[in-house]
């Protein structure tokens, strides 16, 4: 019997999930603009405050924790001040930073966004995107082994180098061995490197690039979904489409279109992290693909109402569902 949303959310609270991928720190500098620089035609931002949040795979893990589930985070960071900041942010939300692999030859990825009057003015990225060395890949898998088995796994690929083919293959193999869902948030390539995963959650642009086509209508959207299913041998592909909602394609020619639940959009940063966290947690809790996608769709509608990355709690999600969707 299919569980309802309340039952799924309750079961999620008993789950333990692993997130493997590219973790980072999201840094926000908030200020105001009242003049243009005399040195160049750019605004001068008077900084008033700074905030830091978990980003990338770390934000996925934070979203899982917000749902009440346990989260294990496996990835790579530097041996620097930002790594210490990352560890502190993880500890604050109840995630053990010890499962992260520290490397002396690369910095911890940090994205700095300068925001004035609720609008992003510019973003800077401090990072190294080269694939991690073989010994680092082995250490990431060893961390997962030490934590496992788990109830579900997220592969969060931001293209920063943590998810080499060795890591991808190793994680997917462990998912099969543990008989748990492995869900991928892909970022690059033709997605063949994710073959064997349970499901993928690309946005429409990523799906278009992977299939080398442009989605203009339901026919081209269906072609993209079916192509990705065949190419990855996944059981389902969930394509997120912004204001157009989501499209879920399952094996056996099953297809569903979910209208957006967002009524107010302030910032889409991190919305994909929320989607994959809720979707994977729901699958781990025994939900079907459509029920999991529906929950993720409602959660995304809540996440985009906040500026910057935001973790949606189980209580907030349940309240939104009972009210008929995000207000």
N, C-alpha and C positions, 0 to 999 in steps of 0.2 A: 504494500500500500504506500502510495506517495505521501511523504511527510509534508505538513504545511510549513509556512515560513517560520512560525514561532518554534515549532519542533526542531527545525533545521538549525536555527540560531542557538537553541539550547544544547543541541548535540555538538555544535562547533566549539562550545565552551569546554568540551571534554577532549578536544583534539590537540595533537602536537604535530606541528608542521615545520618543515625545513625550507629555508630560502637560500638558494645558491646563486651568486651572481655578482654584479657590479654595485658595490655600496659606495656612498658618497655623503658629503655634508652639503646641505643647502644653506647658504648664508644670505641673509637679506639686510640691505642697508636702506633704511627708510628716511625720506627727507622731503624737502620742498624745492621748487624752482621758482625764482623770481627774476632771473636775468639770463642772458646769453653770454657765453665766454667771449672776451675780447681777443682770445688767442685762436679761436676756431669757432665755426658756426654750430656750437653744441651747447646744451643747457648746463648751467652750473647748479648742481644739486647740493643743498645744504643738509648734511646728514644730521638726523636727530636721534636715531636709535639703531641698534643692530640686534637681529635675532638669528638663531641658528636652528636648523631642523635636520632630521634624518632624511636622506635622499636615496633614490635608486632602490636597490635591493633592501637596504636598511629601512626605507620607508614602507616597503611591502611587509617586512617583518613587523614594523610598528602597527600597521593596519591589522595584521593577524592578531597581535596582542590586544588591540582595541576591541576586537570581537570576542575576547575572553579566552582564546586558545593560547597554547604555549608556542613560542617561535624560537627556532634555532637558525642562526645566521652564519653561513659559511661563505667566505670570500677573502679578499685581500685588501690591505691598507698599508700605508707607509709606517715608518718609524719616526713620526713627526708630531708636532703639536696638534695638528688637525686630527690625527689618529686618536690622540688622547681625548680630544673633544668628542669624536665619534663614539669612543668607548663610554664616555660619561653620558651621552645622550641615550645610548642603548640601555645602560644600567637604569636610567631614570624610568624607562618604560617596561622594565622587567625582562630585558634580553641580555644574556650573558655574552659579553664581548670576547671572551676567551676563545671562542670558536673561529674568530677571524685570524687569518694568517698575516703577520706583519713582515714587510719586505723593506730592506734598507735601500734598494736601488730604484724605488719609485715612490712618488708622493701619494698621500691620500687624496683622492679626487674631491675637489671642492668647487661648487658653482656659486658664484657671487652675483646676486641680482640687486641692482640699484633701482629702487621704487620711489617715485614721487607722485603725490596726489593720486594714489591707488593705481598708478600705471607704471609698468616696467620700462625703464629708460634704457638700460643696457645690461648685458650679462657677461661676466668673465668666467672662464674655465681654467683651473689649474689642475693638470692631469697628465698622465702618460697612458696612451692607449695601445701600446704594444702588447702582444699576448704574453701572459706570464710564463716563466720558465717551467720546464718539466717538473722540477722538484717542488715548485710552488703548487702546480696542478695536483701533484700527488698529496701535498699537505692539505689542500682543500678537500679532496676526497677522503682523506684520513679523518678530518674533522667531522665529515658527514657520517662516516662509519662509526666513529666514537659516539655520536649522538643517536644513531639509528638503532632499530628501525623506527620510522616515524609514520604518521597517518597520511601524509601527502607532501609533495615537493613542488616548489615554485622555482623555475629557472628564469631569473630576471636579467635579461641581456640588454645592457646599455652600450655595448660595443667598446668597453673600456679595457678588455683584455683578460678578464677573469675566466670567462667561459670559452676556453680552448676546446678543440674537438675531443681531446682526452677527457676533459672535465664533463662535457656534454654527454659523451658516450658512457662514462662511468656513472653519472647521476641517473641517466635513463635506465641503465642496466640494473641499478639498485632499486629503482622504482618498480621494475618488473619483478625482481626477486622478492621484494617486500609486498608486492601486490597492492600498490597504492598509486593514486593518480599523480602524474607528472605533467604540470602545465607550464607552458613557455610563453613569456612575453618577449617576442622576437624583435630584433632591431635591424638586422642587415642580412644580405645574401639572398639566396633563393629558398631558404628554409630547409634544404635537404639535410643540413647539419643537425636538424632537430628530429630526424626520422626516428619513430618509435615512441615519441611522447604521446601522452593521452589526449592532450588538447593544446591549442595555441590561441592567443588573444591579440592578434595584430590590430592596429588601427587601419583605417581604409588606405591611407597613404602607403603604409608598410606593405599591405597586401597587394596594392597596385605595383609597387616596385618589385616585389618578389615574383609576381606573375608577368611583369612587363606588359601591363595593359592599363587602360584608364577606365575606371568605373563611372559610367554615365547613366545607367538605368539598372533595373532588376536583373536583366539578362546578363550584363557584364559583371554585376555583383555576384550572381550565381556562378558564373564561370570562374571568378576568382576563388570563391569558397570551395568549389569542387576541385579546382586545380590544386589548392593547398592541401586538401584532404588526401588526394591521391599522392602528392609529392612527399608528404610527411608520414603517410600511413597512420594518421591520427584518427581517433574516434569522433572528434568534433573540432570545428574551428569557429571561434567567436570573433567576428570582425566588429570593432567599435567604430561608430560613424559620426561622432560628435552630435550635432543638432538633429541628425537623422536617426539617432538611436543605435541599435545593434542588430546584427544579422548572425544567426546561429545556423551552422551547417553541420549536420551529423551524417555518418555513414548510412547507407541505405536510402539516399535521396530525401532525407528528412530536413526540413528547412523552416526556420521561424524568424519573424521580424519583430523586434521589440522597439516601440517608440521611445524617444528620450523621456526621462523623468526629471530633467533639469528645467526648472522654471526661472531660475536666476543664475547667471553665469558670471562670476567675477574672475576666476582664474582656473585654467584647466591643468595647471602644473600638478603632477602626481595623481591625476585621475585614473590613469592606466594602472598605477600601483594599487589603488583601491579596488579596481575591477578585478585584477588577477588575485588579490588577497581574498576577497569575498567569494569569488568563483571557485577557487581551489579549496578553500575551507569548506564550502558547501558540498563540493564533490566528495571530499574526505569524510564528511558527515553523512554521506549516503544519498545526497540529493541527485536527481537526474540532471542532465545537461541544461534543459530548459529552465528548471526551477533554480539551478545555480546561477544561470545567466540573468534571470529575472531579479534575483537578490542583488547581484552585482550591478545591474542597471539602476536599481533604486539607490544603492550606495554611491554610485558615481554622481547621481543627481544631488546628493548631499555634499560630496567632496568639492564640487566646482563652485559652491557658494562661498568658499573660503579663499583668501589670497594666500598663495603658497601651498606647500604640501600639507595635507590634512588627513588624519586617521579617523575613520568613522566608527563609532562605538556600536556595539550590539544594541544597546538601549536606544540610541538615536535612530538606528535603522528600523528597529521594531516600532518605535513611535511613528516614524514616517510611513511605514507600511499600514499601520492601523488608521492613520489619517488619510490614507489613499494616495500617498506619494509625497515627495519633498514639497514643502510649502514655498 
